[in-house]
């Protein structure tokens, strides 16, 4: 199944929308970690998510569902200022957080 990468900006607010948005994204099939060929998981930059979906439309629909789910937890509206959704093919990752993949 293809992978999609999305990065976004939210308008700052009190309380901050970032953690509820990220947590809602994870529940909807997105991740903040990427496994690469060296066998380690690397933490993506803040406000960047990766997920496997059947196609771009499904990935976009899943991303669109994050905002209302996070707003419900947060108790106020979230303003999504920018986003870019792309098909992930390969990358170079520099991250200060990594963890080894679990053996199966």
PyMOL commands that set and color helices and strands:
alter all, ss='L'
color gray80, all
select helices_A, chain A and resi 18-27+56-74
alter helices_A, ss='H'
color red, helices_A
select strands_A, chain A and resi 3-10+30-31+33-35+40-43+48-52+80-88+98-100
alter strands_A, ss='S'
color yellow, strands_A
deselect
rebuild
show_as cartoon
